[in-house]
Amino acid sequence: MNRLFIHQALFRILSAPVLGVMVYLLILLINNNFSELENLFSSSEVYVCIALAYISLETMRLTLSVSEKWLSKQSIRRRILVQLLATLTISLVLITLAIWAYYNWIIGFQISMGELHVFLAIYGVIGLLYNVLFFSNFYLNRENTLLIQQEKKLREKLESDFISFKNDINPDLLYESLENLILTLQHNVDEAEEQIDYLAGIYRYGLINRHKELISLEEELQAAEHLIKLLNYKHRQLNLLNAVRDTRNIQLIPGSLLVTIDSIVRNTLISKESPLVIRLYLEEGDEYLVLQHTLNDRLLLHRDSLLAYDRLKRSYSFFSENPFVQVKAGKENYIKFPLVQIADEVDK
């Protein structure tokens, strides 16, 4: 609101004198009295017109400022009608009082109705033009604001897409899998082929779905099972327990479980005595899909995997009012994915 031209000091200082002189010249034109042009800057009437211009402009500016706060949630047509009537009524009433006071207290006689009507007609047209300028500038600013917000969201989405693409590649997982594959090839070719299949399945899933905004939990779980099996060639003590019955109607951002499980494994001490069991279930109220596991943090946490939670939080903010959250309670860690509602389904 404060960025609109009517609130700028330079406009408020310069507009009234220019407008007042134009009003004075218009009155001379209407009265066919151009002889007064020689005394333009010495005539008291021109300064009266400038003072009336200040009264008119400042009154309309203050009226628009006040009404804008009260009418911000109203429809566009109602706002225009109410603000137009309010600015014209208040400004013309004050103009009438100011002219009456000038003629009665300064000049010493009452103004004729014809002259008063001329003043009111001129300042009424000025009020209309002022409102036209205000609304055109206001809605131009609003349109520009919407465009800037759209550009910002587009930039954030592009950044999110780029990060998601890098997550799909996941160089740490790739290098570690290749190292395990080299060791496995030396003693078990069949097992090495299985590792290649699981690794190829994970990256094929990421590349196929990286342009999709959402994907079903059923498809995400298939890729997550490949990841668990691939990681078990190194850790041997990973297990994913799924307690969700209907996995087809739950939507996730592609790679959500993969990124989360990979982060959990990289930051958890895993041994035969302390296996990692990850449980997947729906929270009561069906607002969150929860990944839960027992905490057994490493001394040195994997930095890139920790940043994954921030990226997921930012990504899910595009699709749900409920936030993506991680809660550590006692010895348990809960990672909660907000359930995304599809617009077509909601409309139905």
ROLO-417115 format. One record per residue (C-alpha): residue in one letter; x, y negated, z negated. Coordinates in steps of 0.5 Angstrom, whole numbers. Last residue first. Layout:
<ronus>
 rest     X     Y     Z
    a     X     Y     Z
...
</ronus>
This chain:
<ronus>
 rest     X     Y     Z
    k   -30    69    12
    d   -27    63    11
    v   -22    66     6
    e   -20    72    11
    d   -19    67    16
    a   -14    63    12
    i   -10    69     9
    q    -9    69     2
    v    -2    70    -1
    l    -1    74    -7
    p     4    70   -11
    f    11    75   -12
    k    13    76   -19
    i    20    78   -21
    y    19    81   -28
    n    26    83   -32
    e    25    87   -38
    k    30    87   -44
    g    26    82   -48
    a    22    78   -43
    k    26    75   -37
    v    21    72   -32
    q    22    70   -25
    v    17    66   -21
    f    14    65   -14
    p     9    59   -15
    n     2    60   -15
    e    -1    54   -10
    s     1    59    -4
    f     3    59     3
    f     9    54     4
    s    11    54    -4
    y    13    62    -2
    s    19    59     2
    r    21    55    -3
    k    21    60    -9
    l    24    65    -4
    r    30    61    -3
    d    31    59   -10
    y    30    67   -12
    a    36    68    -6
    l    41    63   -10
    l    42    69   -15
    s    44    73    -9
    d    49    68    -7
    r    52    68   -13
    h    53    75   -15
    l    54    75   -23
    l    60    77   -27
    l    59    80   -33
    r    54    85   -30
    d    47    85   -33
    n    43    90   -36
    l    36    88   -36
    t    30    94   -35
    h    26    93   -29
    q    20    90   -26
    l    17    88   -19
    v    11    84   -20
    l     5    83   -14
    y     2    77   -17
    e    -6    74   -17
    d    -9    81   -18
    g   -12    79   -25
    e    -8    84   -28
    e    -1    84   -25
    l    -1    89   -19
    y     5    94   -19
    l    12    95   -17
    r    17    99   -22
    i    25    99   -21
    v    28   104   -24
    l    36   103   -25
    p    40   108   -28
    s    43   107   -35
    e    47   114   -37
    k    48   116   -30
    s    51   109   -28
    i    48   102   -26
    l    50    95   -29
    t    45    90   -25
    n    47    84   -21
    r    48    87   -15
    v    42    92   -15
    i    37    86   -17
    s    40    82   -11
    d    39    87    -6
    i    32    89    -9
    t    30    82    -9
    v    32    81    -2
    l    29    87     1
    l    23    86    -3
    s    22    79     0
    g    24    81     7
    p    18    79    11
    i    14    74     7
    l     9    78     4
    q     2    80     5
    i    -3    85     1
    n    -8    88     5
    r    -4    94     7
    t    -1    96     1
    d    -8    99    -3
    r    -5   103    -8
    v     0    99   -12
    a     4   103   -17
    n    10   104   -13
    l    16   107   -17
    l    23   105   -14
    n    29   109   -16
    l    36   108   -16
    q    42   112   -19
    r    46   115   -14
    h    50   108   -14
    k    54   109    -7
    y    49   113    -3
    n    44   111    -7
    l    44   104    -3
    l    42   107     3
    k    36   110     0
    i    34   104    -3
    l    35   100     3
    h    31   105     7
    e    25   105     2
    a    25    97     2
    a    24    98    10
    q    18   102     9
    l    16    98     3
    e    15    92     7
    e    11    95    12
    e     6    97     7
    l     6    90     4
    s     4    87    10
    i     7    82    14
    l     7    74    13
    e    11    68    17
    k    13    73    23
    h    19    70    27
    r    24    75    23
    n    20    81    24
    i    23    85    29
    l    30    82    27
    g    29    84    20
    y    26    91    21
    r    31    93    26
    y    36    91    21
    i    33    95    15
    g    32   101    20
    a    39   101    23
    l    42   101    16
    y    38   107    14
    d    39   111    21
    i    47   109    20
    q    46   112    13
    e    43   118    16
    e    48   119    21
    a    54   119    16
    e    50   124    12
    d    50   129    18
    v    58   127    19
    n    60   129    12
    h    67   129     9
    q    71   124    13
    l    65   120    16
    t    63   119     9
    l    69   114     7
    i    68   110    13
    l    60   110    12
    n    61   107     5
    e    66   102     8
    l    60   100    13
    s    55   100     8
    e    59    95     4
    y    60    91    10
    l    53    90    12
    l    50    89     5
    d    55    83     4
    p    54    81    11
    n    46    80    10
    i    44    80    17
    d    36    79    15
    n    39    74    10
    k    42    70    15
    f    35    70    19
    s    32    68    12
    i    36    62    11
    f    35    59    19
    d    28    60    18
    s    28    56    11
    e    32    51    14
    l    27    51    20
    k    21    51    15
    e    24    45    12
    r    25    41    18
    l    18    42    20
    k    16    40    13
    k    20    34    14
    e    17    33    21
    q    10    34    19
    q    11    29    13
    i    14    24    17
    l     8    25    22
    l     3    24    16
    t     7    18    14
    n     7    15    21
    e    -1    16    21
    r    -2    13    15
    n     2     7    17
    l    -2     6    23
    y    -8     7    19
    f    -6     1    14
    n    -3    -4    20
    s   -10    -3    24
    f   -14    -4    18
    f   -10   -10    16
    l   -10   -13    23
    v   -18   -12    24
    n   -19   -14    17
    y   -15   -21    18
    l   -19   -22    25
    l   -26   -21    21
    g   -23   -26    16
    i   -21   -31    21
    v   -28   -30    25
    g   -31   -32    18
    y   -26   -38    17
    i   -28   -41    23
    a   -36   -40    22
    l   -36   -42    15
    f   -32   -49    17
    v   -37   -50    23
    h   -43   -48    18
    l   -41   -53    13
    e   -40   -59    19
    g   -47   -57    21
    m   -50   -57    14
    s   -47   -64    12
    i   -42   -65     7
    q   -44   -69     1
    f   -41   -75    -1
    g   -35   -78    -5
    i   -29   -76    -1
    i   -25   -73    -7
    w   -30   -70   -12
    n   -36   -69    -7
    y   -33   -67    -1
    y   -27   -63    -4
    a   -31   -60    -9
    w   -36   -58    -3
    i   -31   -55     1
    a   -28   -51    -5
    l   -34   -48    -6
    t   -36   -46     1
    i   -29   -43     2
    l   -30   -39    -5
    v   -36   -36    -2
    l   -33   -35     5
    s   -27   -31     1
    i   -32   -27    -3
    t   -37   -25     2
    l   -32   -24     8
    t   -27   -19     3
    a   -33   -15     0
    l   -37   -14     7
    l   -30   -12    11
    q   -28    -8     5
    v   -35    -4     4
    l   -36    -3    12
    i   -29    -1    13
    r   -29     4     7
    r   -35     7     8
    r   -33     9    15
    i   -27    12    13
    s   -30    16     8
    q   -29    15     0
    k   -23    18    -4
    s   -19    11    -3
    l   -25     7    -5
    w   -23     4   -12
    k   -16     3   -11
    e   -17     0    -4
    s   -22    -5    -7
    v   -17    -8   -11
    s   -12    -9    -6
    l   -17   -11    -1
    t   -20   -16    -5
    l   -13   -19    -7
    r   -11   -20     0
    m   -18   -23     2
    t   -18   -28    -3
    e   -10   -29    -2
    l   -12   -30     6
    s   -18   -35     5
    i   -15   -39    -1
    y    -9   -40     3
    a   -13   -42     9
    l   -17   -47     5
    a   -11   -50     3
    i    -8   -51    10
    c   -15   -54    12
    v   -14   -59     7
    y    -7   -60     9
    v   -10   -62    16
    e   -16   -66    13
    s   -11   -71     9
    s    -8   -73    16
    s    -1   -75    16
    f     2   -69    20
    l    -3   -70    25
    n    -4   -77    26
    e    -3   -77    33
    l    -8   -71    34
    e   -13   -75    31
    s   -15   -78    38
    f   -17   -71    40
    n   -24   -72    37
    n   -28   -67    41
    n   -32   -65    35
    i   -31   -58    37
    l   -24   -59    39
    l   -22   -63    33
    i   -25   -57    29
    l   -20   -52    33
    l   -14   -57    32
    y   -16   -56    24
    v   -17   -49    24
    m   -10   -48    28
    v    -6   -53    23
    g    -9   -48    17
    l    -7   -42    21
    v     0   -44    22
    p     0   -47    14
    a    -3   -40    12
    s     1   -35    16
    l     8   -38    13
    i     8   -36     6
    r     4   -30     6
    f     8   -27    12
    l    14   -29     9
    a    12   -26     2
    q    10   -19     5
    h     3   -16     2
    i    -1   -17     8
    f     4   -14    12
    l     3    -7     9
    r     9    -4     5
    n     6    -5    -2
    m     0     0     0
</ronus>
